[in-house]
Amino acid sequence: MALTKVTNRMIEDAPINVVDYGADSTGALDSSSAIQAALNAGTTIYFPNGTYLVESTLTVTNSFHIYGNGTQSIIRPGASLGAADDVIKIVP
């Protein structure tokens, strides 16, 4: 019998886990595209423990909720984002 890894995407109405979309929780790799894919997929986004490097602005076009584990879940802007750049841009 083969075992299958259950991800949040398999559970109806579960928060969308950015790691399930390929985000790197070590902070070593750019997670922008994975986080953007998670934001595009739903409205409740979960960041497990870790540091998530974002090298480009994330855009959200609907209402959403972001959850994490307090100071154990960090979204860190990368060097390609300047001090005046948005990490998350909410567009109506």
HUQUI-V759236 format. One record per helix or strand. SS is the DSSP state (alpha for helix, beta for strand). FROM is the first residue (numbers start at 1). TO is the last residue. If there is no record, write none. Layout:
ss=SS from=FROM to=TO
ss=SS from=FROM to=TO
This chain:
ss=alpha from=8 to=10
ss=beta from=16 to=17
ss=alpha from=18 to=21
ss=beta from=26 to=30
ss=alpha from=32 to=41
ss=beta from=44 to=46
ss=beta from=50 to=54
ss=beta from=58 to=60
ss=beta from=65 to=67
ss=alpha from=70 to=72
ss=beta from=73 to=77
ss=beta from=88 to=90
